[in-house]
Amino acid sequence: MQTLYASKGSESDNIKTYENFLLKSLDSMYDLFLAQLALLAEVHKKSKDRLEKSQKKFLATQEEKNPNAKFVNNEVLELLNSNEALQAHLEDQKENPWYLDFEYIDVIFKAILESDIYKDYMSTKTSTFKEDKNFVIDIFTEIIAPNDKLYDYFEDKRITWLDDLPVVNTSILKLFKKVKVSSEGKFFTPKLFKDLEDRDFGVDLLKKTILNQGTFSDEIALKTKNWDAERITQIDTLLMQMAICEFQKFPSIPIKVTINEYLEIAKEYSTPKSSNFINGILDKIIKEYTAEGKLNKIGRGLL
């Protein structure tokens, strides 16, 4: 959708350029995923450094000499920092922005220390793995994900990261919910694509939509004669074009899956009434295709 929006309705000019933009954007989303994990890892390192420095004070208090090391010893954060596959990625400064923008580590660390989540967690000196996991999930959900300064930082850092943030944050939460004591190897560095077919689908959808935008637009126009064209948002038009492309060019994708997917995207990116509008238009198109025998879906349950 982002790439089609950038193409500005061009059917064939520079299609390779838009394909490269799409693939670069997808790779950039993985960079954001690594950046968020790196942020947690750096915050944990800062907690260790802070604890060690307080213990070495010349006039350290008894509490500073024997501090509560529960945060430092958090088993999930220890797994994160000791994961070799993740660290191999983060050793490259290009994939870990916090080497240069370390002040954001301080912002998040301070926010954690001042939170009730941290105070409740640190009210005891020991915890189970499950408690450690829940603490990490809570600070990510309540402190890191909604942080306005991080939000502004990501917006300035890369043009596509702001739209990628909800997807990436959801993926990270799912990852932490699945983490186990035995999680190692590439657990924290999952593949961006399930397989090459998964990657190629996005490219094929982009190409086939761009190459047929004129035809798809004509179909939409026939179903929206009673609508003022200027009142139909560009996003709604693009989503309907992509849906029609899946109806016509991707026989293995069930109709219901296509419709549900684009309605969800509309709810996230378009107007409050867009999902109902899109649903109505797509429903008319499906009924017409069915009556004329144009649906070439294969496999059971695809209608």
Backbone bond lengths (Angstrom), bond angles and torsions (degrees), N, CA, C in turn:
res aa  C-N    CA-C-N  psi(-1)  N-CA   C-N-CA  omega(-1)  CA-C   N-CA-C  phi
1 M - - - 1.458 - - 1.526 110.40 -
2 Q 1.326 117.15 -45.27 1.465 120.57 178.77 1.522 111.13 -60.37
3 T 1.330 115.59 -43.76 1.463 120.26 -177.31 1.518 110.67 -67.99
4 L 1.330 117.27 -41.06 1.463 120.89 177.46 1.526 110.26 -63.18
5 Y 1.313 116.20 -39.23 1.460 120.70 177.90 1.532 110.04 -60.95
6 A 1.337 115.22 -40.07 1.475 120.10 179.89 1.526 111.82 -70.33
7 S 1.338 116.67 -26.60 1.468 120.31 -177.68 1.526 112.54 -72.30
8 K 1.334 117.17 -19.23 1.467 123.33 176.95 1.528 113.03 56.63
9 G 1.334 115.44 37.89 1.466 119.48 173.63 1.512 115.47 81.23
10 S 1.330 117.65 8.56 1.464 120.29 178.86 1.518 109.90 -72.88
11 E 1.346 117.83 122.76 1.457 120.24 -174.67 1.518 113.86 -78.48
12 S 1.315 117.69 -36.46 1.466 117.60 -174.81 1.524 114.63 -137.76
13 D 1.333 117.30 -22.43 1.465 119.67 -178.85 1.523 111.14 -63.73
14 N 1.329 115.27 132.41 1.470 121.52 174.43 1.532 113.54 58.25
15 I 1.328 118.27 32.48 1.466 119.46 -177.93 1.526 111.44 -61.46
16 K 1.340 116.95 -32.16 1.466 120.75 177.61 1.519 110.31 -65.90
17 T 1.322 116.28 -35.20 1.466 121.03 178.55 1.520 110.34 -62.10
18 Y 1.332 116.09 -43.16 1.465 120.45 -178.60 1.535 110.94 -71.57
19 E 1.317 116.01 -34.01 1.467 119.44 175.61 1.524 110.10 -62.74
20 N 1.325 116.38 -44.81 1.470 120.76 178.39 1.523 111.26 -63.82
21 F 1.336 116.26 -38.14 1.465 120.40 177.56 1.523 110.52 -62.01
22 L 1.336 116.38 -42.69 1.466 121.00 179.47 1.528 110.96 -61.43
23 L 1.333 116.17 -49.64 1.466 120.05 -176.83 1.533 111.07 -66.08
24 K 1.322 115.84 -37.65 1.464 119.76 177.54 1.521 110.46 -65.51
25 S 1.333 117.17 -38.41 1.463 121.65 179.08 1.521 111.29 -65.17
26 L 1.331 115.95 -39.12 1.464 120.59 179.27 1.531 110.50 -66.49
27 D 1.337 115.77 -42.59 1.467 119.46 176.97 1.527 110.61 -63.70
28 S 1.329 115.65 -37.31 1.462 120.54 179.74 1.524 110.95 -64.76
29 M 1.347 116.97 -33.13 1.456 120.68 177.69 1.531 110.46 -62.56
30 Y 1.329 115.77 -37.34 1.469 119.27 178.07 1.526 110.21 -68.77
31 D 1.318 116.81 -34.56 1.468 120.27 175.77 1.529 110.65 -60.92
32 L 1.324 116.25 -39.37 1.467 120.69 178.10 1.525 110.50 -65.87
33 F 1.319 116.50 -39.82 1.463 122.03 176.30 1.532 110.21 -57.45
34 L 1.327 116.18 -47.28 1.467 120.85 179.06 1.529 111.27 -66.33
35 A 1.321 116.17 -36.82 1.467 120.20 -179.79 1.524 111.27 -63.99
36 Q 1.321 117.51 -39.80 1.463 121.04 178.94 1.531 111.26 -67.44
37 L 1.332 116.82 -41.14 1.470 119.88 176.27 1.531 110.37 -65.68
38 A 1.330 115.41 -40.58 1.471 120.08 178.87 1.519 111.03 -62.30
39 L 1.328 116.82 -36.12 1.466 121.20 178.30 1.523 110.27 -59.70
40 L 1.316 117.08 -47.20 1.464 120.98 177.97 1.525 111.22 -62.13
41 A 1.316 115.80 -42.22 1.467 120.21 -179.75 1.526 110.90 -63.21
42 E 1.341 116.59 -41.03 1.462 120.60 -179.18 1.528 111.52 -69.94
43 V 1.317 116.92 -36.08 1.467 120.81 176.55 1.527 109.74 -63.17
44 H 1.332 116.06 -40.66 1.463 120.26 178.67 1.528 110.99 -64.92
45 K 1.328 116.28 -41.15 1.466 120.55 177.70 1.537 110.38 -62.51
46 K 1.320 115.69 -38.49 1.464 119.72 179.75 1.531 110.56 -64.82
47 S 1.325 116.29 -36.80 1.466 119.87 179.12 1.530 110.24 -64.57
48 K 1.329 116.63 -38.14 1.465 120.79 177.75 1.523 110.53 -66.02
49 D 1.321 115.25 -45.09 1.466 120.21 -179.55 1.523 110.73 -62.13
50 R 1.325 116.70 -41.48 1.462 121.82 179.53 1.522 110.98 -63.30
51 L 1.333 116.17 -42.63 1.464 120.55 -179.68 1.531 111.15 -64.71
52 E 1.342 115.83 -43.96 1.473 120.26 -179.19 1.514 111.77 -64.35
53 K 1.317 116.68 -39.28 1.462 120.39 -179.86 1.529 111.47 -67.87
54 S 1.325 116.65 -38.95 1.460 119.69 -179.86 1.527 110.69 -66.28
55 Q 1.316 117.40 -34.07 1.468 121.35 179.84 1.534 111.75 -70.79
56 K 1.343 115.66 -26.43 1.460 119.82 -176.16 1.528 113.42 -91.69
57 K 1.317 116.50 0.85 1.470 119.60 178.52 1.527 110.07 -58.52
58 F 1.313 116.01 140.34 1.462 120.99 -179.70 1.527 111.40 -63.45
59 L 1.333 115.42 -38.44 1.455 119.98 179.09 1.534 110.36 -113.93
60 A 1.313 115.37 47.01 1.470 120.55 -178.44 1.524 111.52 -64.52
61 T 1.317 115.71 139.30 1.464 120.42 176.30 1.523 109.20 -75.50
62 Q 1.305 115.70 170.18 1.465 119.67 178.80 1.533 110.73 -61.31
63 E 1.330 114.54 -38.67 1.464 118.62 179.02 1.519 111.41 -66.10
64 E 1.335 116.33 -36.15 1.469 119.80 178.95 1.517 111.56 -72.30
65 K 1.313 116.62 -31.57 1.471 120.51 178.27 1.533 111.06 -72.27
66 N 1.305 115.57 -32.72 1.470 120.72 -179.42 1.531 109.78 -127.67
67 P 1.325 116.87 66.33 1.467 120.30 -174.63 1.528 112.40 -74.79
68 N 1.315 115.15 162.85 1.456 121.17 173.29 1.535 107.44 -75.29
69 A 1.320 116.48 111.59 1.473 121.40 -175.01 1.526 112.51 -97.85
70 K 1.301 116.51 21.22 1.466 120.24 -175.64 1.538 112.45 -61.01
71 F 1.330 117.35 -43.64 1.454 120.94 178.95 1.528 110.33 -64.83
72 V 1.317 115.61 -44.89 1.466 121.13 179.58 1.529 111.31 -61.26
73 N 1.322 115.97 -36.83 1.465 120.43 -177.03 1.533 113.71 -92.77
74 N 1.326 116.57 8.56 1.460 119.84 179.54 1.531 109.96 -52.36
75 E 1.312 116.68 121.12 1.468 121.02 -171.78 1.531 113.02 -65.47
76 V 1.317 117.52 -34.93 1.468 120.25 -179.80 1.527 110.58 -69.82
77 L 1.328 116.41 -42.57 1.466 120.07 178.10 1.524 111.24 -68.71
78 E 1.333 116.47 -32.33 1.462 120.15 174.92 1.526 110.27 -65.25
79 L 1.336 116.68 -41.43 1.469 120.89 176.68 1.524 110.77 -60.52
80 L 1.323 115.14 -42.21 1.465 121.00 -179.67 1.521 111.12 -61.51
81 N 1.327 116.23 -46.06 1.460 120.62 -176.45 1.519 113.74 -76.04
82 S 1.313 117.04 -20.98 1.466 119.82 -179.30 1.522 112.85 -98.98
83 N 1.326 117.01 -1.55 1.462 120.31 -178.73 1.533 110.09 -71.70
84 E 1.313 116.44 114.97 1.462 121.25 -173.67 1.526 112.54 -66.18
85 A 1.329 116.90 -39.02 1.463 119.88 -179.08 1.527 110.77 -63.72
86 L 1.342 116.46 -41.99 1.460 120.18 179.02 1.520 110.68 -67.89
87 Q 1.332 116.30 -44.66 1.462 119.89 -179.06 1.516 111.99 -62.83
88 A 1.337 117.14 -32.46 1.463 120.74 177.62 1.532 110.26 -62.62
89 H 1.325 116.29 -37.76 1.468 120.64 176.42 1.524 110.62 -68.45
90 L 1.318 115.94 -43.44 1.459 120.53 -171.56 1.524 113.64 -78.58
91 E 1.331 117.18 -14.54 1.464 119.75 176.66 1.524 111.30 -66.47
92 D 1.329 114.57 -25.04 1.457 119.69 175.21 1.526 107.83 -80.87
93 Q 1.325 117.54 115.97 1.457 120.96 -175.38 1.527 113.01 -60.77
94 K 1.334 116.36 -22.48 1.460 119.38 179.23 1.527 111.04 -66.61
95 E 1.341 116.49 -25.25 1.458 120.26 -178.00 1.522 112.15 -101.57
96 N 1.321 116.88 0.50 1.460 120.38 177.27 1.521 108.65 -131.21
97 P 1.328 117.23 91.20 1.471 120.85 -174.64 1.512 114.35 -66.59
98 W 1.338 117.30 -13.74 1.462 120.14 -172.96 1.517 112.92 -76.56
99 Y 1.350 118.29 -7.90 1.468 119.87 174.30 1.533 109.44 -61.76
100 L 1.314 116.05 -39.46 1.463 120.55 -178.64 1.524 112.25 -96.34
101 D 1.314 116.68 -33.86 1.465 120.88 -176.08 1.530 110.70 -104.78
102 F 1.331 114.78 50.57 1.471 121.03 -174.56 1.528 113.22 -67.98
103 E 1.337 117.28 -16.51 1.465 118.94 -178.47 1.527 111.46 -64.31
104 Y 1.328 116.67 -25.03 1.464 119.49 178.43 1.530 111.32 -72.45
105 I 1.326 116.30 -25.58 1.464 120.30 173.74 1.527 108.92 -64.04
106 D 1.329 115.71 -42.53 1.467 120.70 178.48 1.535 111.19 -63.37
107 V 1.318 116.54 -40.65 1.468 121.49 -179.96 1.525 110.58 -60.85
108 I 1.318 116.48 -48.14 1.469 121.21 -177.88 1.528 110.47 -70.23
109 F 1.319 117.00 -40.71 1.463 120.58 -179.25 1.528 110.38 -62.24
110 K 1.330 116.30 -43.53 1.462 120.66 178.74 1.529 110.79 -63.54
111 A 1.336 116.47 -42.06 1.468 120.91 179.48 1.524 111.19 -62.46
112 I 1.331 116.53 -37.67 1.469 120.75 178.25 1.524 110.14 -65.94
113 L 1.349 116.82 -48.30 1.469 121.42 -178.28 1.530 111.95 -59.97
114 E 1.318 117.03 -32.43 1.470 121.07 -176.96 1.532 112.76 -87.59
115 S 1.317 117.19 -5.05 1.463 120.14 -174.90 1.525 112.94 -84.48
116 D 1.326 115.46 153.77 1.472 121.08 174.70 1.521 110.80 -67.14
117 I 1.332 116.10 -28.83 1.471 120.60 178.40 1.529 109.41 -59.14
118 Y 1.334 115.51 -46.08 1.469 120.71 -179.51 1.534 110.62 -67.95
119 K 1.326 116.14 -43.83 1.469 119.68 -177.86 1.526 111.43 -62.78
120 D 1.324 116.67 -41.26 1.465 120.46 177.85 1.524 110.80 -65.58
121 Y 1.322 115.31 -42.24 1.474 120.82 -179.58 1.527 111.07 -63.50
122 M 1.323 116.05 -40.37 1.468 120.92 -176.13 1.527 112.97 -86.05
123 S 1.305 117.39 5.49 1.474 120.08 179.77 1.527 111.63 -71.54
124 T 1.316 116.43 -14.15 1.476 121.78 173.53 1.526 107.89 -125.82
125 K 1.326 116.43 167.14 1.462 119.67 -177.09 1.527 113.51 -103.36
126 T 1.317 117.17 -6.87 1.455 120.42 178.71 1.528 109.76 -132.11
127 S 1.319 115.53 159.16 1.465 119.58 179.16 1.519 110.07 -157.89
128 T 1.310 115.68 161.37 1.456 121.21 176.47 1.530 109.02 -87.00
129 F 1.307 116.71 168.39 1.462 120.77 177.31 1.529 110.05 -60.54
130 K 1.314 116.23 -39.99 1.470 120.64 179.58 1.521 111.10 -61.63
131 E 1.331 116.87 -41.24 1.468 120.54 178.83 1.518 110.75 -66.55
132 D 1.330 116.04 -40.03 1.467 120.14 176.78 1.529 110.71 -61.73
133 K 1.324 116.13 -42.42 1.470 120.96 179.87 1.530 110.78 -64.36
134 N 1.320 116.55 -44.62 1.463 120.24 179.90 1.522 111.81 -63.26
135 F 1.329 115.98 -35.56 1.463 120.25 178.23 1.530 110.27 -64.42
136 V 1.318 117.01 -45.39 1.471 121.16 179.42 1.529 110.18 -62.74
137 I 1.316 116.72 -43.51 1.468 120.84 178.23 1.526 110.63 -61.45
138 D 1.322 116.50 -41.51 1.474 121.06 -178.87 1.522 112.40 -66.33
139 I 1.333 117.28 -44.04 1.476 118.14 -178.57 1.532 110.73 -70.69
140 F 1.334 116.21 -31.53 1.460 117.93 177.50 1.522 110.39 -69.74
141 T 1.335 115.69 -43.67 1.465 121.12 -177.67 1.529 112.80 -69.37
142 E 1.338 116.09 -44.26 1.462 120.68 -171.64 1.527 114.29 -93.71
143 I 1.328 117.76 -22.64 1.465 119.82 -173.62 1.525 113.22 -116.93
144 I 1.329 116.89 -48.78 1.465 120.12 -174.71 1.531 111.88 -79.17
145 A 1.324 117.28 -54.97 1.471 120.51 -175.16 1.532 113.69 -57.19
146 P 1.350 119.92 -42.15 1.472 119.57 -177.33 1.536 114.88 -92.21
147 N 1.340 117.87 7.26 1.465 119.83 -174.43 1.531 111.78 -66.83
148 D 1.324 116.59 122.83 1.466 121.63 -175.85 1.525 112.69 -65.62
149 K 1.336 117.18 -37.50 1.467 119.61 -179.08 1.527 111.09 -67.68
150 L 1.326 116.52 -38.42 1.462 119.92 175.24 1.526 110.27 -65.93
151 Y 1.315 115.72 -39.86 1.461 121.78 179.19 1.529 109.81 -58.02
152 D 1.325 116.70 -47.66 1.468 120.96 178.87 1.523 111.08 -65.46
153 Y 1.328 115.79 -37.85 1.465 120.44 179.89 1.524 110.85 -62.16
154 F 1.342 116.54 -48.24 1.456 120.64 -179.09 1.528 111.15 -64.91
155 E 1.341 116.09 -35.22 1.466 119.74 178.78 1.523 110.74 -63.46
156 D 1.325 117.35 -39.62 1.459 122.02 -179.82 1.531 112.38 -77.15
157 K 1.321 116.10 -28.77 1.462 120.68 -173.16 1.533 112.27 -70.27
158 R 1.313 116.36 -52.20 1.468 120.66 179.28 1.523 110.05 -143.10
159 I 1.314 116.20 141.92 1.462 121.91 -172.07 1.525 113.16 -63.45
160 T 1.338 117.90 -31.03 1.470 119.91 -175.69 1.524 113.80 -94.08
161 W 1.329 118.09 -9.76 1.464 120.56 -172.50 1.530 113.38 -65.51
162 L 1.303 117.47 -31.48 1.466 119.61 -176.40 1.529 110.97 -63.75
163 D 1.333 115.89 -43.09 1.462 119.36 177.87 1.519 111.83 -73.18
164 D 1.325 116.86 -26.19 1.468 120.55 -179.83 1.526 112.47 -77.91
165 L 1.322 116.38 -21.82 1.467 120.96 -171.14 1.534 114.33 -55.81
166 P 1.345 120.21 -47.22 1.471 118.93 179.69 1.527 113.17 -60.24
167 V 1.330 116.09 -40.69 1.470 120.38 -179.86 1.529 110.54 -66.17
168 V 1.321 115.72 -45.29 1.466 120.48 -178.92 1.522 111.18 -64.93
169 N 1.330 117.14 -45.37 1.462 120.34 -179.75 1.523 111.64 -62.60
170 T 1.328 116.51 -38.86 1.464 120.28 177.10 1.521 110.74 -64.03
171 S 1.326 116.35 -40.54 1.470 120.81 178.95 1.529 111.34 -63.98
172 I 1.325 116.17 -39.60 1.464 120.01 179.76 1.527 110.84 -67.36
173 L 1.312 117.25 -40.89 1.471 120.14 177.75 1.525 110.93 -62.56
174 K 1.329 116.44 -41.77 1.467 119.93 177.31 1.524 110.34 -61.74
175 L 1.330 116.31 -38.05 1.456 121.61 179.70 1.528 110.68 -63.21
176 F 1.326 116.92 -46.49 1.467 120.60 -179.11 1.527 112.15 -68.65
177 K 1.312 116.75 -31.23 1.463 119.53 177.53 1.526 111.54 -68.05
178 K 1.331 116.36 -24.89 1.468 121.18 -178.97 1.530 112.76 -94.84
179 V 1.333 117.77 -9.72 1.459 120.14 -174.26 1.535 111.24 -63.80
180 K 1.338 114.42 142.00 1.464 121.42 179.34 1.524 108.89 -129.99
181 V 1.303 115.73 167.03 1.470 120.44 178.14 1.520 110.18 -57.40
182 S 1.317 116.24 -32.97 1.461 121.56 -176.06 1.534 113.37 -88.70
183 S 1.336 118.21 1.54 1.467 120.78 -177.28 1.527 110.76 -65.96
184 E 1.313 115.30 122.06 1.467 120.18 -179.84 1.521 108.67 -152.01
185 G 1.336 116.39 -160.80 1.462 119.78 179.73 1.510 111.23 60.84
186 K 1.330 116.66 -126.88 1.461 121.46 -175.96 1.533 112.24 -100.32
187 F 1.337 115.93 25.83 1.469 118.97 -179.36 1.526 111.75 -57.73
188 F 1.339 117.54 -41.83 1.466 121.31 -177.29 1.534 112.44 -88.60
189 T 1.330 117.44 0.19 1.465 120.65 178.14 1.528 110.29 -130.33
190 P 1.329 117.07 59.56 1.474 119.89 179.88 1.521 110.96 -63.67
191 K 1.311 116.39 158.35 1.460 120.82 179.06 1.527 110.50 -67.79
192 L 1.323 115.66 144.75 1.459 120.69 178.04 1.527 110.49 -66.86
193 F 1.336 115.65 -38.55 1.459 120.82 179.32 1.522 109.76 -115.26
194 K 1.324 115.73 145.22 1.460 121.01 177.31 1.528 109.62 -61.47
195 D 1.334 116.63 -41.96 1.458 123.07 178.33 1.527 107.81 -163.82
196 L 1.342 116.62 -179.20 1.460 120.52 -179.14 1.529 111.72 -64.06
197 E 1.332 116.68 -32.65 1.463 120.59 178.54 1.528 110.29 -62.90
198 D 1.317 116.01 -37.90 1.463 121.88 178.39 1.531 110.10 -62.83
199 R 1.336 115.83 -44.45 1.467 121.41 178.86 1.524 110.96 -65.52
200 D 1.334 115.58 -44.72 1.466 119.95 -175.98 1.522 112.41 -67.27
201 F 1.340 116.89 -27.48 1.461 119.42 179.57 1.520 110.98 -58.45
202 G 1.334 116.46 -46.18 1.460 120.30 -179.43 1.519 111.89 -60.11
203 V 1.340 116.33 -42.89 1.464 120.80 179.69 1.523 110.38 -66.08
204 D 1.338 117.01 -43.41 1.471 120.91 -179.87 1.527 111.55 -63.48
205 L 1.344 116.23 -42.48 1.460 120.16 179.44 1.524 110.41 -62.25
206 L 1.326 116.31 -41.84 1.459 120.79 178.82 1.528 110.79 -61.93
207 K 1.338 116.16 -51.82 1.465 120.41 -176.67 1.523 111.66 -60.87
208 K 1.331 116.42 -48.72 1.463 120.58 -175.27 1.524 111.95 -68.14
209 T 1.332 116.11 -30.22 1.464 118.49 176.84 1.523 110.58 -72.39
210 I 1.328 116.58 -45.48 1.463 120.60 179.55 1.529 111.08 -61.07
211 L 1.334 116.63 -44.30 1.460 120.77 -176.14 1.527 113.19 -70.31
212 N 1.339 116.82 -16.41 1.466 120.10 -177.69 1.526 112.81 -122.04
213 Q 1.333 116.92 16.99 1.460 119.67 -175.72 1.522 113.34 -58.76
214 G 1.331 116.69 -38.42 1.457 120.23 -179.45 1.516 111.79 -62.60
215 T 1.337 116.09 -46.32 1.467 121.62 179.42 1.519 111.02 -63.73
216 F 1.336 115.72 -44.54 1.470 119.85 -179.44 1.531 110.65 -64.65
217 S 1.323 116.16 -38.64 1.474 120.02 179.44 1.521 111.04 -63.88
218 D 1.341 116.38 -38.19 1.469 120.33 178.21 1.525 110.64 -63.44
219 E 1.338 116.57 -39.93 1.472 120.09 178.58 1.523 111.18 -63.77
220 I 1.321 115.88 -42.01 1.463 120.62 179.22 1.524 110.33 -64.71
221 A 1.344 116.11 -40.88 1.470 120.87 -179.43 1.530 111.35 -61.44
222 L 1.330 117.14 -38.61 1.470 120.74 179.51 1.527 111.88 -65.07
223 K 1.335 116.15 -28.03 1.476 120.37 -177.94 1.526 112.36 -93.62
224 T 1.339 115.96 -3.61 1.481 119.35 -177.91 1.529 111.13 -126.96
225 K 1.329 116.39 35.30 1.470 120.31 -178.21 1.525 112.27 -61.07
226 N 1.315 116.25 -31.13 1.473 120.11 -178.90 1.524 113.05 -86.94
227 W 1.326 115.79 5.15 1.463 120.24 -179.55 1.528 109.96 -107.77
228 D 1.307 115.71 141.49 1.459 121.03 172.95 1.528 107.10 -71.43
229 A 1.330 116.42 118.76 1.475 121.12 -175.86 1.525 112.01 -55.29
230 E 1.332 116.45 -33.35 1.466 119.83 -177.74 1.527 112.24 -71.47
231 R 1.348 115.56 -17.51 1.467 118.73 -179.81 1.528 112.10 -86.82
232 I 1.338 116.27 -11.99 1.472 119.84 177.93 1.525 108.13 -85.26
233 T 1.308 117.25 117.86 1.462 120.27 -175.82 1.530 110.95 -66.92
234 Q 1.312 114.90 153.90 1.472 119.57 179.71 1.530 111.05 -62.94
235 I 1.337 115.84 -36.30 1.463 119.89 179.39 1.527 110.33 -63.22
236 D 1.341 117.17 -43.79 1.463 120.75 179.15 1.524 110.63 -60.29
237 T 1.322 116.38 -42.50 1.462 120.84 179.41 1.518 111.02 -62.44
238 L 1.320 116.52 -44.98 1.465 120.71 179.90 1.527 111.65 -62.81
239 L 1.319 116.56 -42.46 1.457 120.32 -179.37 1.523 111.02 -64.58
240 M 1.341 116.81 -39.71 1.458 119.84 177.96 1.530 111.12 -68.40
241 Q 1.332 117.00 -37.24 1.466 120.28 176.68 1.534 110.82 -62.10
242 M 1.324 116.56 -42.90 1.462 120.66 179.09 1.527 111.28 -65.47
243 A 1.325 116.20 -39.56 1.465 120.28 179.03 1.526 110.72 -64.58
244 I 1.340 116.63 -44.89 1.467 120.49 178.80 1.525 110.12 -62.43
245 C 1.323 116.09 -37.51 1.466 120.62 177.21 1.533 110.21 -60.00
246 E 1.325 117.25 -43.35 1.459 120.48 178.24 1.533 111.04 -66.59
247 F 1.337 117.05 -37.42 1.469 120.23 177.62 1.526 110.38 -59.05
248 Q 1.347 115.15 -44.53 1.458 120.26 -171.12 1.529 114.07 -89.25
249 K 1.339 116.45 -38.69 1.466 120.00 -167.38 1.521 115.25 -106.55
250 F 1.338 117.44 -7.07 1.468 120.11 -177.24 1.526 109.67 -127.40
251 P 1.326 117.20 82.01 1.470 121.87 -173.88 1.525 115.61 -63.12
252 S 1.333 117.97 -18.58 1.469 119.75 -176.91 1.523 113.44 -88.81
253 I 1.339 117.44 -6.06 1.475 120.64 -178.51 1.528 109.57 -94.45
254 P 1.335 118.57 120.62 1.467 121.16 179.60 1.525 112.07 -60.89
255 I 1.325 115.28 144.38 1.469 121.76 179.26 1.525 111.30 -54.91
256 K 1.343 116.70 -47.34 1.461 121.05 -176.96 1.526 111.56 -62.62
257 V 1.323 116.52 -36.93 1.470 120.74 178.91 1.524 109.77 -63.61
258 T 1.326 115.87 -46.36 1.466 120.24 178.76 1.526 111.36 -58.74
259 I 1.329 116.44 -51.28 1.465 120.33 -177.45 1.529 111.33 -61.26
260 N 1.322 116.68 -48.21 1.475 119.89 -179.16 1.516 111.84 -60.22
261 E 1.334 116.74 -39.25 1.466 121.22 -178.81 1.531 110.90 -61.97
262 Y 1.323 116.31 -47.71 1.463 119.05 -176.00 1.520 112.89 -75.38
263 L 1.308 117.06 -26.81 1.469 119.24 174.54 1.526 110.15 -67.37
264 E 1.334 116.39 -39.42 1.467 120.35 177.93 1.518 111.51 -65.14
265 I 1.328 116.23 -40.25 1.471 120.12 178.74 1.531 109.82 -65.48
266 A 1.333 116.20 -40.01 1.466 120.51 178.87 1.522 111.38 -61.46
267 K 1.327 115.98 -41.07 1.468 120.26 179.22 1.523 110.94 -61.59
268 E 1.325 116.09 -33.79 1.467 121.16 -176.55 1.532 112.34 -81.74
269 Y 1.342 116.47 -37.48 1.464 118.81 -168.98 1.526 115.73 -115.64
270 S 1.336 118.38 -14.35 1.462 118.79 -176.03 1.528 111.28 -113.46
271 T 1.324 116.95 -155.96 1.461 121.56 -174.03 1.533 111.16 -82.06
272 P 1.323 118.08 164.11 1.472 121.07 -179.37 1.528 113.70 -58.30
273 K 1.332 116.82 -30.15 1.466 120.28 -177.26 1.533 113.04 -95.11
274 S 1.316 116.89 -2.06 1.470 120.78 -173.08 1.523 113.40 -63.32
275 S 1.324 117.11 -41.71 1.467 119.06 -175.73 1.526 111.23 -62.51
276 N 1.355 117.34 -40.10 1.461 120.70 178.16 1.529 111.27 -67.39
277 F 1.322 115.19 -40.34 1.458 120.64 179.02 1.529 110.53 -63.18
278 I 1.326 116.54 -49.98 1.468 121.19 -179.38 1.525 110.93 -62.00
279 N 1.312 116.18 -42.01 1.471 120.85 179.84 1.536 110.79 -59.49
280 G 1.336 115.94 -42.24 1.463 120.27 -179.77 1.521 112.43 -64.45
281 I 1.324 116.77 -43.55 1.469 121.08 -178.63 1.531 110.59 -68.27
282 L 1.324 116.91 -45.13 1.466 120.55 -179.48 1.525 110.97 -64.60
283 D 1.326 116.22 -35.52 1.466 120.34 177.91 1.533 110.37 -62.22
284 K 1.330 117.07 -42.11 1.472 120.94 177.71 1.529 110.66 -62.37
285 I 1.327 116.26 -42.00 1.464 120.92 -178.67 1.521 110.83 -65.39
286 I 1.328 117.12 -42.50 1.464 121.37 179.72 1.531 110.70 -63.45
287 K 1.310 117.39 -43.14 1.472 120.87 179.41 1.520 110.51 -62.21
288 E 1.335 116.42 -38.97 1.463 120.60 178.72 1.526 111.08 -67.26
289 Y 1.347 116.14 -45.60 1.470 120.19 179.01 1.527 110.71 -60.42
290 T 1.335 115.67 -41.98 1.470 120.72 -178.41 1.528 110.43 -63.90
291 A 1.329 116.05 -44.96 1.469 121.02 -179.26 1.527 111.58 -64.50
292 E 1.338 116.77 -33.90 1.461 120.98 -177.14 1.529 112.63 -94.46
293 G 1.361 116.65 0.37 1.461 120.05 179.19 1.515 113.93 69.33
294 K 1.334 116.61 29.36 1.466 120.49 -177.92 1.526 113.73 -88.26
295 L 1.333 117.79 -13.14 1.463 119.82 -178.62 1.518 109.42 -78.57
296 N 1.306 116.21 120.53 1.465 120.00 -178.67 1.525 111.68 -111.79
297 K 1.341 115.78 40.17 1.453 119.94 -179.23 1.530 110.01 -71.36
298 I 1.327 115.12 140.65 1.464 120.70 -179.42 1.509 110.41 -116.01
299 G 1.325 116.10 149.50 1.472 120.55 178.85 1.511 110.93 95.87
300 R 1.312 115.65 160.03 1.463 121.25 -178.67 1.533 111.52 -74.90
301 G 1.306 116.07 141.99 1.463 120.65 173.30 1.510 115.02 76.30
302 L 1.361 117.44 12.60 1.460 119.13 -175.96 1.520 112.98 -86.35
303 L 1.295 118.04 -7.86 1.469 119.13 175.51 1.508 110.98 -93.06
